[in-house]
Amino acid sequence: MAIGYQTLFGFMPRRNILLPTLCIVLLIAVWTFRASPDRWLDANTLRGTSSSSPPSSLSPPTQAHNDVDLSAPDAPFVGWPLQRVCDEANWVPGLVYICDNNSGGIGNIRNYIHTCIRYGLEAGATGLVMPKIRKRNDTDLADLFTDYLPFDYMFDEKHFKDAFSANCPQITLYDDLKDIPGVGSKPKIEQITPKKFGNRDGCDWRDQNRHTDRFGDRFRRWLHDPKNGQPAPSMDRPRLIRFNWGVLWDWQTYRDGPEFANTFGSILQFNSQILRLGNKAIARMQAYARANGVRDGRFLGVHLRTESDALGFWPTYAVQSEAYLKQATKRGFEVAYIATGDPLEAQNFAGAAIEMAQMRVVTKTDLLEDEDLEELESLSWDQQGLVDFVVLLGSDFFVGTMPSSFSIYMAMKRHLKTGGLYTRPYKVGSEGDGLSYLVGNYEKYWEGWLFMWDGMWP
């Protein structure tokens, strides 16, 4: 039965009706204001920022998080999450981290550097030697340990230094070991493996470090323990720390929250030469697509990982090509850009693409010409791979393979388009996010190397 005005107040004297009526009106008004967020919160507040109070080191700045496309290779660095981590650190004067045990392709090299620096922040290192990069042997791709090359071999040094000077001034960046005060002519470097600072009974050796929350305290206790035969670090007598080789998928990135996990990777930005050649190749790729009847310049990005150093259990050429062409047909692509270090396999794939999917396929050497092509060919094998990376980021859909760190990094970087600063983790082993597809074995976490997704910064 409906309840009307007479029923509601049927047992109240008329002289008492006014007070309950006023109460009900006030309650309705309050509820109306609560149900209308924009009466209380301005647009900046709804985005996680505030227009009425200045930003602090522990809260987001006034810039909206979606104002920056974090998936772009030249995206500006969003620094407040790094600043927050640095403001929370327990700094140790005289503790210096050396992050130069970096080798392999771009996916590995980036994560070696990021993982080392993240541990350094947790340890409280007040010094960091500019990372160096081990060059791969161009004639023997499996040989990862040739000369040490400077940071700008791949990355923008000024961008890196500016990110730390603006957001983590507690850390001093040294260009070389000899620049560290008090190290002497023969500096002693102590090598550690972070996972050993914790009880890992029952863990698989490939699994991440489940003790990162306690690493800082345990490491500092070890650092100051006189039983180790070393004096406590100081500015006059620094302690230098380097990781044993192989520490790269060690830190579970999601534990730092999406703000840090989605921005920390951008401290490493490709150098200007790589970005310029990559952007030229993108422009020529889109022009090529339009010249072949694709009005909006759409193209498929393909990473074919079958070079001589590919591991035996990775998907074969047949498995990769079949999956890629299936995706191309499903999504209606007419042109594709292929990245591979094997020109013969690129030709094979291009032929199959025409026959099976009526899709034309080109490479960076097909697109660049004259002095641009000469400049490209003067680069090393891995540097040319960075040009590929820039182009693939600009593709309309990407196909790659598990467990290539190049493909995983690509899918994770592209995934940042979905939510900006607060992008949720990529759903591994599914159709993904509509931006990428990786063929591979997703059945077993360790044997399938799925742990890499939990230990990489996009």
N, C-alpha and C positions, 0 to 999 in steps of 0.2 A: 504494500500500500504506500502510495506517495505521501511524504510528510510535508505538509504545507505550513504557511505562517500561523494559521489558527491552531493547528495541532501542536506546533512547537511551543507556543506560548499559552496554550489553553488553560494551564493550571497556575498562571502567574497573574497577580493583580495588575491592573493597568498602570498603576503608579510605579511598578518595578520593571516595566518593559524597557525603559530608556537605557538603563545601565547595561543590561545584557546585550542590547542591540549595539551600543557603542563598542563593547568588547569584541563582538563578532566582526564588526567593520574593521577594527584595528587589526585583528588577526588576519583577515582577508588581505589587507593592505601589505602587512609584513610578508605574508606568503607570496604575494605578487612580486614584490621586490626581490625576494630570494630566488624566484623562478626566472628572473631576468638578469643574467650575469652581467650584461653590459651596463646595467645601472650601477654596479659596484666595481666592475673591473674594466679598465680600458683595454683597447686592442693589444697594447704591448704586454699588459699583464697576462692576457689569455695566451700569448705566445711564450710566456715564461720570462718576460722582461718587465721593467717598470719605467714609466716616464716621469715619476715623481721623486724617485730616490736614486742617487748615484750608484753605479755598479760597484760591487766589492769583489775581492779576490775569490770569494766563495759563492758567488752567484753570477748568473749570465749577464752580459752587458746589454745595452739598450738595443743592439742590432738583433733583428728577428733571425731565428735560426735557419729559416728557409731562404734568406736573402742571398746565400752563397751556395752555388752548386758544388758540393764537395766531391762529386764524381769527375769534375774537370781536372785534367793533368796540371793546369796552372792555377787552380783554385787558391785564393789567399788563405793564409793560415789563420784558423780560429783559435786564439791562444788562451782564452780564459780557463778551459779545462786543464791545460798544462800548468797554468798559474796556480790553480787550486791544488793540484798535486804537489807542487813545489812549496806552497804555503803550509802544507800539512807534513812536510818531510822533517826528519831529525838529522840536521846537517852535521857532518864530521869534518872539521878543518884539516886539510892535508890529505884527504882521501881522494885519489884520482883514478878514474876508470879509463882503460885503453880499449876502445871498441874497434879493433882492426882485424879480427879473425873472420873476415867476410869474403865469401867465395861463392861461385855458382852463377845462376841466372838472376834476373832482377827480383824474382819472388823471394829467393833465398837471401840475396845480399841485403835487401831492405829489412827482412825480418831478423837477420843477424844483428844489424845495427839497432833496430828498434828494441829488440829484446835486451841487448846489453845496456842500452841507455835506461830502459825502464827499471832494470835491476839497480842501476847506478842511482836513480832517483830514490828507490826504496832503501838503498843502503845509506844514503845521505852523502854521496860523493859531491865535493865542492869543486872538483876539477874534472874535465873531460878532454882527452886528446882527440883532435879531429879525426874521424874514422878514415881509414884507408881501405882500398879495395884490391883484392887479388885478381889479377887478369887471367882469363881463361886462355888456354893455348888454342889459337885459331885453327890449327891443323889437327889437333887431337882434342876434341871437345870434352872428353872425359878428364883431361888434365886441368884441374881448377886452380893449381897453386904455382903460378909463374910469378911475375914481378908484382910488387906492391905499387899501386897507382894512387894518385891523390884523389880526394873527395870529388873534385869537379870532373873527374873522368865520367861520372854519370849524373851527378847532382849539382844543384845550385848552392854554392857555398854561402853566398850572402844571405839567401833566403833562410838557410839553416841557422846561421849565426844571429840573424835578426830575430828569429823565433825565440831563441833562448835569451838573448839580451833583453827583449821586451817582456817576457813572461816568466823567466826563471833566472833572474840576475844573481841568484845565490851560487850559480855554477860559473866557473871561469873556463873558457874554451882555449885550449893551447893548440897551436898549429903543429907542434912537434914536441917530442919528449924533452929535448934540450931546453925548451922554453919554460919548463916547470922549475920554479925556484927550489933549490936545495937538493936536486936529484944527483948531482955530481957527474963525473965523467962516465961512470959505469952504473947506471941505474939498475936497481934490483926490482924485477917484476914478479909478483906472486900470481900464480895461475890457480883458478878455482873452477869448480863446477857447482852452480847454485843448488842443484837438486840434492847435493850432499849435506846441505844445511837443513836437514829434516829427515824424519823416519819414513822411508818409502817402502816398507815391507809390503809385498803383495802387489806393487804397482808394476806395470809393463814399462820397460826402459824408454819406450817412445812416448809415454803419456806425459802430460804437462806436469809442472811442479804444483802439487796440491798444498804447498806450504808457503806460498808467496805472502800471505798475511803475516807470517811469522819470520819471513826471511830477514827483514831489516834488523830486528832485535837479535836474532841468532848470529847474523853476520857481524854485527857490532860487538857482541860479546866475544866472538872469536878474534876480532880485530884488536881488541884491548886485552886479550888474555896473554899474560907474560910467559905462559908455558909454550907459546908458539915461537919464542925466541926473537920476536920483533918488538921494537918499542911502539907505543901508541902513536898514531899519526899526528902530525902537527904541521903547521905551515913551514917550519924550518926543516922538518924531517918527514916528508910526505911518504905515504904508502901507495904503491902502484899496483893496480889489479887488472888482470887480463883473464878472459874466459878460456878454458880449454875448448878446442874446436868442436862444433856440433851443437851449440846452444842457440836454437832458433825457433822452435815451436813450443817453448818452455812456459810461457806466461799466458794464463787464461785471460784473454783480453776483456771478456764481458764482465769480469769482476770489477773492473774500473768504472763501469757504467757506460751507457751509450755515448755520452758527451765526449769522454776521453777516448774511448775505443774508436770513434768515428772521425776524430780529428788528429790524433797523435801521428798517424801515418803520414800526414801531410807536412811534417817537418822535413821530409825528403821530397824535393821537387826536382824533376829532370832539369838539366842545364839548358840554357837558351838555344844552343845548337840543335839539341834533340827536339825541343818543342817547335822550333821553326821548321825543321824538315818534316816533322810529323804533321803540323798544321797545313803545310803546303800539300802533302800527300792526301790529306782529307779533302781539301778543296778540289784537287784534281780527281779524286775518287768520285765525289759528288757530281762533278762536271761530266765525268765518264758515264755515270749512271743516267744523267739527263740526256746525254747524247744517244743513249741506247733506249730511249723511250720511257725512262722512269722519271715522271714529271717532278716529283719532290726529292729526287736524288737519293732515295733509300738504298742502302746496301747492307749485305750480310757480312759480318766479321767472322773469319775462320782461323782458328789456331790449330794447325796440323802438327802434332808433336811425334815425329817418327825419326828424328835425327839419330846419328850413330851412338849418342850417349844415352838414348832413351832406355829405361830399365825394361827387362824382359817381361815383367808381369803387367806392364802398362797395356792399354788397348792398342791393338795392331792398326796398321793403315786401313785394312778392310773394315774393321769395327768402327773406327773414327769416320771414315768417308761415308759409310752407309748411314750412320746416325746424322751426320751433318747434312747430307743431301735430303734425308727424310725431313729434317727441320726446315730446310730451304723450300721444299715443295709445299709443306704444310702451311708455311707463312707467306708463300707467294713471292719470294725474292727472285729477281731477274739478273742481278749482278752481285758479285761477292769480292771481298778483299781477303786474300789468304796470307797468313804469316807462317813461314816455315824456313828452317835453315837448310832444307834439302830441295834444290831447284827441280830435280827430277820428279820428286813426289808432288811438287806443285803442278808440274805439267800433267802428271797422271790424274790428279784431282780435277784440273781444269777440263780435261777431256771427258771425264766421267760426268762432270757437272753439266756440260753441254748435252750429252747423250741422255742422261737420266732426269735432269731437272730443267733443261733449256735455260741454263744460267751461265752467264759469262763470268770468268774469274780472272783477276789480275793481282799483281804483286807490287811492292813499292818500286821496284826497278822498272816496271812497266809504266808507272805514273810519273816518276821524276825524270827530268831530262837536263841536258847541258851541265852547267856548273852545279846544280843541285844534285844530279846523279853522281858527278865526280866527287862531291863532298860526301855523299852517302857511302860510296865505295871506299873512301879513305878511312871510314870508321871500322872499329873491330866488330867481330861477330855479335857480341853482346850489346854493343852500342846500337847496331842496326836493329837488334831486337827491341830496343827502347822506342825507336821510330815506329816499328810495328805496333807497339803497345799504345802509343798515342792515337794511331789510326783506328785500332780496334775499339778504343774507348768511345770514339766518335761514330761507331757503327750503330745501325738501328736495332740489330739483334746480334748476339755473340754466341758462337759455339766453340767449345774447347773440350779438354779431356782431363779426367782425374787420373793420377794425383799430381799433375803438373802444377808446380807452385805459380807459374806464369798464368795459367788458366784460372786457378783459384783466386789469385790476386785480382785478375781482371773481373771476374764475376762479383767479387766483394766490392771492388771500387765502383763498378756500375750500379750495384745495389744501393749505393748511397743516394741515388736519384729518388728512391721510394719514400724517404722520410727525413732527408736532410740530416741535421745534427742528431736527431733522435731515431735514426733508422734502426729497426730491430734486426737481430741476426738473420742472415740468409738461411732459408730452410733447405738444408742439404739433402740431396737425394730425391728431390721432387722436381716438378717442372719449373721450380724456382720462382722468379718474380716477374716473368714476362719480358725480361731483358736479356737473359742468358740461359744457356743449356750446356751442361757438362756431361759427357758420356763416361761411364766408368762403373766400378764395383762399389756399391754403397752398403754391402751386407755386414761388413765387420769394421768396427771402429779403428782398431789398430792395424790389422792386416791390410785394410783398404785405405789406410792413411787419412781417415776422416778427422783425426785429431788436428790436422793442419788448419782446419777451419776455425778451431777454437783458439789457435795460437798465432793468428796473423792479424796485423792491423791493416785495414783497407787504405 
